[in-house]
Amino acid sequence: MKLSERLTAIAHLIPPGTAVADVGTDHAYLPIYLVRNGISRKVIATEVREGPFERARANVKKAGLEEFIEVRLGYGLTPLRPGEAEVAVIAGMGGETIWSIIEKSPDIVNSLSAVIVQPMRYQPKLRKALMDHGFNFIEERVVKSEDRFYEIIVVRKGDPVSYDEIDVLVGPVLKKKKTPEVLGYIKARLDRLFYRLKELEGRNTISAANARESLMREIELLREVYENAGLPDGDKYHREAGAKETSPGMG
């Protein structure tokens, strides 16, 4: 079984020998990979829908790993008891859904050594919620798979820490990284923001003005991170972005 680059990156953030909870397991591909590769000795996989639950159970049975992987039906982490898992993986969902899962199971979350989240959208909203509720950011990575970038975030409950706007937007760990994946991801985000600005051309409503102001602030912060990477292309992109920003009709 070949795992996607996204799930493989998540798998290799898990310390060997760890008991894992995989939330929204779908086909149970991640639990099967973890056990087969000696990363986890025990996985509890949860699914809220009957169809994926049965599919996951069938895949685990076919793999002959029922002794090591238990599939449970229920929402998020609610099928677990404190102490059954050391690390939880909540991947492939929107940031708001991920936060809802975390928020609904405080006893389970507090018993974990780490929570690995991989939001498909609303990443800043998720980060803000985690920060506001005393989660510490242990690791953040960007992985590119099939021409799409994915953020992977590792957190654990701890003492509250002060964060700034860039921490929320990009991530307190990610903002310090200078890998091609991170820089490519930030550039892709900037490109999307400039596209959204272009869509606002000629619109003179209050809502359009507010949206434009919000987009410009986000662009300013992302450009700061891009330039601080210290790569020659950062200056080049800064000049190109500035030219786009001041193009006719941008208000």
C-alpha positions in Angstrom: 0.0 0.0 0.0 1.4 3.4 -1.0 0.5 6.3 1.2 0.2 9.8 -0.1 3.0 12.3 0.6 0.6 14.1 2.9 -0.1 11.1 5.1 3.4 9.8 4.9 4.7 13.2 6.3 2.2 12.9 9.2 3.2 9.3 9.9 6.8 10.2 10.3 6.0 12.9 12.9 4.8 10.2 15.2 7.4 8.9 17.7 8.1 5.1 17.3 6.2 2.9 19.7 3.4 5.4 20.2 -0.3 4.6 20.8 -2.2 6.6 18.2 -5.8 7.8 17.6 -6.6 8.5 14.0 -9.7 10.6 13.8 -11.7 10.4 10.6 -9.7 7.4 9.4 -11.7 6.8 6.2 -10.0 3.8 4.6 -7.7 3.2 7.6 -4.7 3.7 5.4 -2.7 5.7 8.0 -3.3 3.1 10.8 -2.3 0.3 8.6 0.9 2.1 7.5 1.8 3.0 11.1 1.6 -0.6 12.3 3.2 -2.2 9.2 6.2 0.2 9.5 6.7 -0.3 13.2 5.8 3.3 14.1 2.8 2.4 16.3 2.1 -0.6 18.5 -1.6 0.3 18.8 -4.0 2.5 16.8 -7.6 3.4 17.5 -9.3 4.6 14.4 -12.5 6.6 14.6 -15.2 7.3 12.0 -18.5 9.2 12.5 -20.2 7.8 9.4 -21.3 4.2 9.1 -20.0 3.7 5.5 -16.4 4.8 6.1 -16.5 2.9 9.5 -17.3 -0.4 7.8 -14.8 0.3 5.0 -12.1 0.9 7.5 -12.9 -2.3 9.4 -12.9 -4.3 6.2 -9.4 -2.9 5.3 -8.0 -3.6 8.7 -9.3 -7.2 8.6 -8.0 -7.7 5.0 -4.5 -6.5 6.3 -4.7 -9.0 9.1 -4.1 -6.2 11.7 -7.2 -6.5 13.9 -5.0 -7.2 16.9 -3.3 -3.9 16.5 -5.9 -1.6 15.0 -9.4 -1.0 16.5 -12.0 0.9 14.5 -14.6 2.7 16.6 -17.8 4.5 15.5 -18.3 8.0 16.8 -17.5 11.7 16.5 -13.9 12.8 16.7 -12.2 11.7 20.0 -15.4 10.9 21.9 -15.1 7.1 21.3 -11.8 7.2 23.3 -11.0 7.1 27.0 -8.2 9.2 28.6 -4.9 7.3 28.4 -5.8 5.0 25.5 -3.7 7.1 23.0 -0.6 9.2 23.3 -0.9 11.0 20.0 -4.0 12.0 18.1 -4.1 12.7 14.3 -6.9 14.9 13.0 -6.2 15.3 9.3 -8.0 16.1 6.0 -10.7 18.3 7.5 -11.5 22.0 7.7 -9.9 24.0 10.5 -13.3 24.7 12.1 -14.2 21.0 12.2 -10.8 20.1 13.7 -11.2 22.7 16.4 -14.8 21.4 17.1 -13.3 17.9 17.6 -10.6 19.2 20.0 -13.1 21.4 21.9 -15.6 18.5 22.5 -13.0 16.2 24.1 -10.9 18.2 26.6 -10.2 15.2 28.9 -8.8 13.2 26.0 -6.8 16.1 24.6 -5.3 16.9 27.9 -4.1 13.3 28.3 -2.3 13.3 25.0 1.4 14.1 24.5 0.7 15.7 21.1 -2.1 16.4 18.6 -1.2 16.4 14.9 -3.6 18.4 12.8 -3.7 18.9 9.1 -6.4 21.4 8.1 -7.5 21.7 4.5 -8.7 25.2 5.0 -9.2 27.9 7.6 -5.7 27.3 8.9 -5.3 30.7 10.6 -8.7 30.3 12.4 -7.5 27.0 13.7 -4.2 28.4 14.8 -5.9 31.3 16.6 -8.2 28.9 18.5 -5.3 26.7 19.5 -3.3 29.7 20.7 -6.2 31.2 22.6 -6.7 28.0 24.5 -3.1 27.4 25.6 -1.8 25.0 23.0 1.9 25.2 22.3 3.2 24.7 18.8 5.9 22.0 18.7 6.4 21.6 14.9 4.9 22.9 11.7 5.6 21.6 8.2 4.5 22.1 4.6 4.3 19.2 2.2 3.4 19.4 -1.4 1.4 16.5 -2.9 -0.1 16.4 -6.4 0.5 20.2 -6.9 -1.2 21.2 -3.7 0.4 22.4 -0.5 -0.7 21.1 2.9 0.1 22.4 6.4 0.8 19.9 9.2 0.8 21.3 12.7 1.9 19.5 15.9 0.6 21.0 19.2 0.2 20.0 22.8 -1.6 21.6 25.7 0.6 23.8 27.8 1.0 27.3 29.3 -0.4 30.2 27.3 2.2 31.9 25.1 2.0 35.3 23.4 1.6 35.2 19.6 1.6 37.9 16.9 -0.3 38.3 13.6 2.3 36.5 11.6 2.2 33.6 14.0 -1.5 33.3 13.4 -1.3 33.7 9.7 1.8 31.6 8.9 2.6 29.8 12.1 5.2 30.4 14.9 7.4 27.5 13.8 6.7 27.7 10.0 7.6 31.4 9.7 11.2 30.6 10.7 11.7 27.9 8.0 13.3 28.5 4.7 12.6 25.3 2.8 11.5 25.4 -0.9 8.2 23.9 0.2 7.5 26.7 2.7 8.6 29.5 0.3 6.6 27.9 -2.5 3.5 27.7 -0.2 3.8 31.4 0.8 4.3 32.5 -2.8 1.2 30.5 -3.8 -0.8 32.2 -1.0 0.4 35.6 -2.2 -0.6 34.8 -5.7 -4.1 33.9 -4.6 -4.4 37.1 -2.6 -3.5 39.2 -5.5 -6.0 37.4 -7.7 -8.7 38.1 -5.1 -7.6 41.8 -5.1 -8.0 41.9 -8.8 -11.5 40.5 -8.5 -12.4 43.6 -6.4 -11.4 46.0 -9.1 -14.1 48.6 -9.9 -16.2 47.7 -6.8 -16.7 50.8 -4.6 -18.9 49.4 -1.8 -18.0 49.5 1.9 -17.7 45.7 2.0 -15.3 45.7 -1.0 -13.2 48.4 0.7 -13.1 46.3 3.9 -12.2 43.2 2.0 -9.4 45.1 0.1 -8.0 46.4 3.4 -8.0 42.9 4.9 -6.3 41.4 1.8 -3.6 44.1 1.8 -2.8 43.5 5.4 -2.4 39.8 4.8 -0.3 40.5 1.7 2.0 42.8 3.8 2.5 40.1 6.5 3.1 37.3 4.0 5.6 39.4 2.1 7.5 40.1 5.3 7.9 36.4 5.9 8.9 35.8 2.3 11.6 38.5 2.4 12.9 37.4 5.8 13.8 34.0 4.3 16.8 35.8 2.9 16.5 34.2 -0.6 17.3 36.3 -3.7 13.9 35.4 -5.1 12.3 37.1 -2.1 13.4 40.5 -3.3 12.4 39.7 -6.9 8.9 38.6 -5.7 8.6 41.7 -3.6 9.2 43.9 -6.6 6.8 41.9 -8.8 4.2 41.9 -6.1 4.5 45.7 -5.6 4.0 46.2 -9.3 0.8 44.1 -9.2 -0.4 46.0 -6.1 -0.1 49.4 -7.8 -1.6 48.3 -11.1 -4.5 50.4 -12.5 -7.9 49.8 -11.0 -6.6 48.4 -7.7 -8.2 51.2 -5.8 
